[in-house]
Amino acid sequence: MRIVILGTGGYHPNERRHTACVMIPERGIIFDAGTGFFRVPQFVEQKKLNVFLSHAHFDHIIGLTFPLVALHRKEIEAIRIFGDAKTLQAVQIHLFAEPTFPVVPDFEYVELAESTTVPGNGILTYCPLNHPGGSIGFRIDWPETSLAYITDTIADGTYTDFVAGVDLLIHECNFPDSGVDLAKMTGHSYTTSVARVAAEASVKRLVLTHIDPQLTSDDPIDLSVAQAIFRETTIAQDLDEIEL
């Protein structure tokens, strides 16, 4: 199963990274709809898409305004948006307010249930995360593999059991350790804290994303620090593809 990382930045895009979006093309599953969502049509394999939103901050939902042309051309036939009630309401009332976006897409909005069956005979569950305004993390367990997507949170260990043992953990790492104060102030994660979660949860592989857009180097979060704690750690780049 192929996972495509369409956006790896946080807050706003820069020349290197678009904001949060992760796609599983063969199963029509997408996590978050940041600016990286503009790339979705070129990877579509299933014309009916299920988009799971972690929360309603703009860097995670603005991409929902992008697919009108693909829908019109039938490159995408339908999009279902999953989220908690607060997130869905924010998208419908604020993102698609008539003065700002008068052509309302014909999306189906689905409030998350305790568990959701997803393509491939998978079961999706979610948990609350610690972030200003709230956020939620997702986990999918298929018969053959599993993954978790955790973004916009303080890596405080409260969800370690939730992600325990997954084959792939995609986790935000907005700051290196030098940004610990900013991480705590903004409700984000820093390198050591994320690596500790991965190690304590005994995941198989950790991929770091949602990087501070002010940090544009090849190694913005000091990868060696993470690998000293959890060896199987990499930093995602836009358009990376992961086999799971």
C-alpha positions in Angstrom: 0.0 0.0 0.0 1.4 3.4 -1.1 1.1 6.5 1.1 1.9 9.9 -0.5 2.8 12.8 1.6 1.3 15.8 -0.2 2.1 18.5 2.3 4.7 18.5 5.1 4.6 22.0 6.4 2.8 23.8 9.2 1.1 27.2 9.5 1.7 28.4 5.9 3.4 27.0 2.8 6.9 27.9 1.7 9.0 27.2 -1.4 9.8 23.8 -0.1 6.7 22.5 1.8 3.0 22.8 1.4 0.8 22.4 4.5 -0.7 19.2 5.9 -2.1 16.5 3.6 -1.4 12.8 3.5 -3.1 10.5 0.9 -3.5 6.7 0.4 -4.5 6.7 -3.3 -5.5 3.1 -3.7 -8.0 3.4 -0.9 -9.2 6.9 -1.4 -8.2 8.1 2.1 -6.8 11.5 2.9 -5.7 13.0 6.2 -6.1 16.7 6.4 -6.6 19.2 3.5 -3.9 21.8 3.8 -2.4 23.5 0.7 -0.9 20.2 -0.3 -4.5 19.1 -1.3 -4.0 20.8 -4.7 -1.9 17.8 -5.6 -4.8 15.3 -5.0 -6.1 15.0 -8.5 -2.8 13.8 -10.0 -2.8 10.8 -7.5 -6.5 9.8 -7.6 -7.1 6.1 -8.0 -10.5 5.9 -6.3 -12.9 8.6 -7.5 -14.8 8.7 -4.2 -12.6 10.2 -1.5 -12.8 10.1 2.3 -11.1 13.1 3.9 -10.4 12.9 7.7 -9.8 16.3 9.3 -7.8 16.6 12.5 -9.2 20.1 13.3 -10.3 23.3 11.6 -7.2 25.5 11.6 -6.7 26.9 8.1 -3.5 25.1 7.3 -5.5 21.9 7.6 -8.7 22.8 5.8 -7.9 25.5 3.1 -7.4 22.8 0.5 -11.1 21.9 0.6 -11.6 24.9 -1.6 -9.4 23.5 -4.3 -11.1 20.5 -6.0 -14.0 22.2 -7.8 -12.5 21.7 -11.3 -11.7 18.1 -10.6 -15.2 17.5 -9.4 -16.6 19.3 -12.4 -14.6 17.2 -14.8 -15.6 14.0 -12.9 -11.9 13.3 -12.1 -13.3 13.1 -8.6 -16.9 11.9 -8.2 -17.6 12.5 -4.6 -15.8 13.7 -1.4 -16.9 12.8 2.1 -15.5 15.0 4.9 -15.1 13.3 8.3 -14.4 15.3 11.5 -15.9 16.1 14.9 -18.9 18.3 15.1 -17.0 21.5 15.8 -14.6 21.0 12.8 -17.4 20.2 10.4 -19.4 23.2 11.5 -16.3 25.5 11.1 -15.8 24.3 7.5 -19.4 24.7 6.5 -20.0 28.1 8.2 -16.7 29.8 8.0 -14.6 28.3 5.2 -17.5 28.2 2.8 -19.2 31.4 3.9 -20.9 33.0 0.9 -18.9 36.2 1.0 -15.6 34.3 0.9 -16.4 31.3 -1.3 -19.8 31.6 -3.1 -19.6 28.2 -5.0 -20.3 25.7 -2.3 -18.9 22.2 -3.2 -21.3 19.3 -2.9 -19.5 17.5 -0.1 -21.0 15.0 2.3 -20.2 15.8 5.9 -19.9 12.9 8.4 -19.4 13.3 12.1 -16.9 10.8 13.3 -18.3 7.7 15.0 -16.3 5.8 17.7 -15.0 3.6 14.8 -15.4 3.8 11.1 -14.9 1.1 8.5 -12.6 2.3 5.7 -11.6 0.7 2.3 -9.4 -2.4 2.5 -11.4 -3.8 5.5 -9.8 -1.3 7.8 -11.1 0.1 11.1 -10.4 3.8 11.8 -10.4 5.1 15.3 -9.5 8.5 16.8 -8.4 10.1 20.0 -8.4 13.7 21.4 -5.1 15.6 21.3 -3.7 18.6 23.3 -3.8 21.6 21.0 -5.4 25.1 21.3 -8.9 24.8 20.0 -8.6 21.0 20.0 -7.3 18.4 17.6 -7.7 14.7 17.0 -5.4 11.9 16.0 -6.3 9.0 13.8 -5.4 5.3 13.6 -6.3 2.7 11.0 -5.9 -1.0 11.5 -6.1 -3.2 8.4 -5.8 -7.0 8.6 -2.3 -6.7 7.1 -0.9 -3.4 8.5 -1.6 -0.3 10.6 -0.8 3.4 10.8 -1.4 6.4 12.9 -1.6 10.1 12.0 -0.9 12.5 14.8 -0.6 16.3 14.2 -1.0 19.6 16.0 -0.4 18.5 19.5 2.0 18.6 22.4 3.8 15.2 22.4 2.9 14.6 26.0 2.4 10.8 26.0 -1.3 10.9 26.7 -2.0 9.0 23.5 0.9 6.6 23.6 -1.5 3.6 24.1 -3.6 4.8 21.2 -0.6 4.5 18.7 1.0 1.5 20.3 2.5 -1.0 17.9 1.5 0.6 14.6 3.6 -0.1 11.6 3.8 3.5 10.7 3.5 6.6 12.8 3.2 9.9 10.9 3.7 12.6 13.6 4.1 16.3 13.6 7.4 17.7 14.7 7.0 21.5 14.3 10.2 22.4 16.2 13.7 21.2 17.0 14.6 20.9 20.7 15.7 24.5 20.7 12.1 25.5 20.1 10.7 23.7 23.1 9.3 27.0 24.6 7.5 27.8 21.4 6.2 24.3 21.2 4.6 24.5 24.6 3.2 27.9 23.9 1.6 27.0 20.6 0.6 23.4 21.4 3.0 21.7 19.1 5.8 19.1 19.3 9.6 19.1 19.3 12.1 16.5 18.3 12.9 14.7 21.5 9.3 14.6 22.7 8.1 12.9 19.5 10.9 10.4 19.4 10.1 9.4 23.0 6.4 8.8 22.1 7.5 6.5 19.2 9.9 4.6 21.4 7.5 4.2 24.3 4.7 3.1 21.9 7.0 0.5 20.2 6.0 1.6 16.7 7.8 0.2 13.7 8.6 3.4 11.9 8.3 7.1 12.6 7.9 9.8 9.9 8.1 13.4 11.0 6.0 16.1 9.3 4.3 19.5 9.9 7.6 21.4 10.0 7.8 25.1 11.0 7.8 26.9 7.6 10.5 29.3 8.9 12.9 26.3 8.9 13.9 25.5 5.3 17.1 23.4 5.7 17.5 19.8 4.8 17.4 18.9 8.4 15.1 21.4 10.2 14.5 19.4 13.4 17.9 17.7 14.1 17.2 14.2 12.9 20.1 12.7 14.7 18.5 13.7 18.0 15.4 11.8 17.1 17.3 8.8 15.8 19.3 8.5 19.0 16.1 7.8 20.8 14.2 6.0 18.0 16.4 4.8 15.2 13.7 4.2 12.6 12.9 7.9 12.1 12.9 10.0 8.9 11.8 13.5 8.0 9.1 13.7 5.3 9.5 15.8 2.2 6.6 16.9 0.0 5.7 14.1 -2.5 7.5 11.4 -0.6 6.0 8.0 -1.1 6.0 5.3 1.6 5.2 1.7 1.1 3.3 0.1 4.0 
